[in-house]
């Protein structure tokens, strides 16, 4: 008890000292917003996917979950494996920027797919929750910003063919100027997926990449990432649904930002070789309830 009391006393003294310093600097510090950014980060994706593979790539877990569940549920009617497909997916995650370091999000995704017989009915095909956090911020130093994003996605409906995927992105962002308008990127994305079926399995997907970004005074921002994607393949009842591969992947982003680095509009183009090329175009049109 004596040790606990001494520890509490030390914490009290430290907190008082910190409060005094903050009080001295309060007039110079910018006012913090009373309410965090709250918005629906609407994303609409069109994808063209070659036969024998899934909708893999940078941050496409909702599309992958829909195709994985489709493959399991229709495995008996797809004796030759997955055909070439076109897909449109809409992601609707409600996002809260808790502060300039942490964002929380969660929502549903819907999709429609054409595997040769016309477009299927558009349905809600998955839900997701996630967090993005800056574990360390460069702030003009020599150590780059370290950013972690983790997303859990589950396909719907909740039946024996449902899939779960856990997607993690660890990225290093080295800014070349104080305003962080240009810099270099390097990172890794790792996706682990499971299928609620004892006869099906899907192996992990890993992307290693490097890139950079540049933001003009007009607040248009360009980002490019080039990497290598390695997928372990997917099986159903002892036969291969999707082959394993290790191939290059390219992603290009063009975003319109405001003066506080809030995204107003964005378009993403991605080419992933699986080994045949898969093409994806994503439009980001966030709908703000609160924007600071």
Helices and strands as residue ranges (DSSP letters): H 2-25, E 37-49, H 61-73, G 75-77, E 85-97, E 102-114, E 123-136, E 145-155, E 163-175, E 182-195, E 200-202, E 205-215, E 220-231, E 234-236, E 239-242, E 245-257, E 263-273, E 277-284, E 287-290
